[in-house]
Amino acid sequence: MKSLKVFFRGISTMLRVSPGSLITIFQYSLRAIVPFVNIYFTSMILLELTDSQEVGALVQYTALAVGINFLARTLTNALDIQASRAAQVLWNEDLNEISRAMLALDFETLEDVETQKKLSQLKEHREQNGSSMEKALMMFSAWAQGLTGIAIAIYFLWPFAGTLFRRTGDGFLHSPWFSAAVVASVVVAAAIVLIISAVGNKASNNAWLALQKDSRVYGHYLGMMYDYHTGKEIRIFGQQNLILNPTREIQMQGLPLHKKRSNIQALSTGAFVTIGAVVGFGVYILIGTQGLMSLFDVGSLVRYTGAFLQIIAALMAIGESTGRLSLIIPGLHRYFEVVDLKPKNEPGTKNPKDLGRKQIAFDNVTFHYPKAEKNALEDVSLTIQPGEKLAVVGENGSGKTTFIKLLTRMYLPSDGKITMAGQDTAEFKLDAYRKLFTVVFQDFKLFAFPLGENVAVGESYDEQQVRDCLEAADFGKRLAHLDKGLETILYKDTDEDGVEVSGGEAQKIALARALYTNADILILDEPTAALDPIAEYKLYQGFNNLVGDKTAIYISHRLSSCRFCDRIAVFDKGKLVQLGTHAELIENEGGKYHELWMAQAQYYV
C-alpha cells in the first residue's frame, strides 16, 4: 500500500509539473495504429493479387498505404518532438522541485547527516537510472501504446473468433484445446515477461546499491582529476598516483558487479526474445492450420497473423515496462524523502524591523550538534549593545563560529534563548530577521557570476554603490585593471574568459558584498585570514569608518586587529571565559586572553 501511494503520488506530481506528459502518452497511443495500416493494406493487396487481380484496385490500395503511412509518420514525428519536449520539461521540473525544496530548508536541516545521505542517494539514483517520474511516464506510454494496439488487434481478429474454439479437423492442432493453449500462452508469456523484468530490474538495482559507495568515492576522485582548482597541488606534490591508484582499485572491485548487471540485462533481453519467438511460432501454427483448410482467404490470414503478433508484442511491452516498477518505486521514495523535508527552524510571525535599534542578549545559551560528544557552546550569557563593536576570540574549536550561527538563526539553541530588544529571536519572521545581518563567513563562497552580481547578490544593482564597496574593501586597484569591469566573470567554471582571483582578493570581494547589503548588524568571521597584517589593519580601519554607529562583530585569530573594538569576548572550549576591553583583559595575566596575546606577541617583536 505504501508503494502504491508513492506511485500514484508520483503520477499526480508528474501531471502537475508537466501537463505536457499527456501529449507523450497520446503520441504513443497513435504509434500503435501504424502497424495495422500496413497489415490491412498488405492483406488487401494480397487478396487482390490472388483473386480479381484488378490493376486499378492494386494501385488504389498501394497509393492509400503509402499516403496514410506518410501522414502517420509525419504526425508521429511531430508528436515525437512534442513528447521529447514534454519529457525534458518533466526532467527539468522534477529537478526544480528538488532544488526548491533544498533552498527552502534551514541550514540546520540541510547540514544534517541524514539529509545529506538522502540527497546523496537521490542524486546517485538519478545519475544511474534517470528521473523516476520520467520512467513512470515511459511506462504509461508503453501501456497506452500496448492497450491501443490490443484493442485494434481484437477488432481485426473479431471475425476469426467464431472459428477459434471449434474443432476444424482431426488431431490436437485442429482442436479447441490447441487454440486455448495458444491464447493462454500469450497471457502466460506476458506474465512471465513481467516477472522476469521485475526480478531483473530489482537484481540490477541491488547490484547498483552495492556499487553506490564506491561510485561516490570514484566520482570524488574523478572530480579531482578534472578540477583545475586542485591541479596545482596534484602537480607540485606529484599526487597523480595517489588519485589514480584508488580509482583503479575501485574499478577492479566494481567489475564483478558491473558484469552482474550486464548479465542480468542480457539474460532478460534474451528471455524476452525467446518467449516472444516461441509464442509467435504457436500463433503461426494456429492460424496456418486453419488457413490450409480454406476457412478464410489469404488476406484474412495476413490480418489475423499480424493482429495476433501485435497482441503478443503489446503484452510483452506492457509486461516489460511494468516490471520497471521495481526501479521506479525506490526512486520515487527517494524523491519524496527529499522534497518532503521540512525546516527544523520554524519561522516566527513578528517583524524585528518594528523594534528600532536593538540590544541582543544570549541568555544561558547551550548548543549541541547532533551526534556530537560535547556541547559546542555551554551556558553562554552575553549582551551586545546597539552600535557596539565586539571582537570574539579564541582557539580553533572554541565555539566562535557556532556563536555566529546561533545569532543568525542558522540553528536554534539546545537550551536557553537569544533575545533582541527583550523578545525571543525564534518568534521573528526568519527572512526579516536575517535581513538585519550581513555576514562574511570564514568559509565564504563566491560564485562563477559577474563581479557586480557577486557583490550585489542580484542581477540588477547600483553600479556606483558596488564600486564604492569594492573600493572600501581595498579592491579598487584590481577592479581598475579588469577589462570588463563589473561584468567580469569570476573563475573559469562557466566562462573560459573568467578571471581567477587570489584568496585575498576573494575575501575583499566578500567584504564588499557585506558592505553592499547595508544591514544593521555586520558580522565578520575570520574575514582577513588570507590578508597580510598591513592589509588587515587598513581594511579594519576602513571598515570601522564605514560601519559608523552600526553593530559589528569581528572574529579573528589576530588579536592585534581587535584592539579597536569596544569589548572582546573570549571563548574557550565552548564557554565564554572572559569579557572586557583589551586593556582590562591584558592586565589579567592568568586569563585566556593574556595567554593568547602573549603567544602571538612574540612574532611581532
Secondary structure, 3 states (H helix, E strand, C coil): CHHHHHHHHHHHHHHHHCCCHHHHHHHHHHHCHHHHHHHHHHHHHHHHHHCCCCHHHHHHHHHHHHHHHHHHHHHHHHHHHHHHHHHHHHHHHHHHHHHHHHHHCCHHHHHCHHHHHHHHHHHHHHHHHCCHHHHHHHHHHHHHHHHHHHHHHHHHHHHHHHHHCCCCCCCHHHCHHHHHHHHHHHHHHHHHHHHHHHHHHHHHHHHHHHHHHHHHHHHHHHHHHHCCCCHHHHHHCCCHHHHHHHHHHHHHHHHHHHHHHHHHHHHHHHHHHHHHHHHHHHHHHHHHHHHHCCCCCHHHHHHHHHHHHHHHHHHHHHHHHHHCHHHHHHHHHHHHHHHCCCCCCCCCCECHHHHCCCCEEEEEEEECCCCCCCCCEEEEEEEECCCCEEEEECCCCCCHHHHHHHHCCCCCCCEEEEEECCEEHHHECHHHHHCCEEEECCCCCCCCCEHHHHHHCCCCCCHHHHHHHHHHCCCHHHHHCCCCHHHCEECCCCCCCCECCCHHHHHHHHHHHHHHHCCCEEEEECCCCCCCHHHHHHHHHHHHHHHCCCEEEEECCCHHHHCCCCEEEEEECCEEEEEECHHHHHHCCCCHHHHHHHHHHHHHC
